[in-house]
């Protein structure tokens, strides 16, 4: 059986070419890039757009 070709993708944070096989921080190239991305989500520099018409009144019912 032939070996699979090595997959190389750009790190989403720094764009450095990154191997995916045996990379514990995949899709990032390093733990540093992974933590930078996590910090961006935590500080709300990244977000996922939601439904602008979603009611927010339901949140009061949860308390």
C-alpha positions, 0 to 999 in steps of 0.5 A, spaced: 500 500 500 502 506 498 504 512 503 499 517 503 501 524 500 503 529 506 497 534 506 500 541 507 495 547 509 496 554 511 495 556 518 489 560 519 492 565 523 499 566 520 499 563 514 505 559 515 505 552 511 503 547 516 503 539 515 496 536 518 499 529 519 501 528 527 500 536 528 496 536 535 494 543 534 491 542 527 489 546 523 494 551 526 501 550 526 503 551 533 500 552 540 501 559 540 497 560 533 491 556 536 491 560 543 492 567 539 485 565 535 482 563 542 483 569 544 480 573 538 474 569 539 474 570 547 475 578 546 469 578 540 474 580 535 471 573 531 464 572 531 458 568 528 453 572 525 446 570 528 439 572 525 438 579 526 430 578 527 431 573 533 427 575 539 432 577 545 426 578 550 426 570 551 432 571 555 429 574 561 424 568 561 431 564 563 432 567 570 
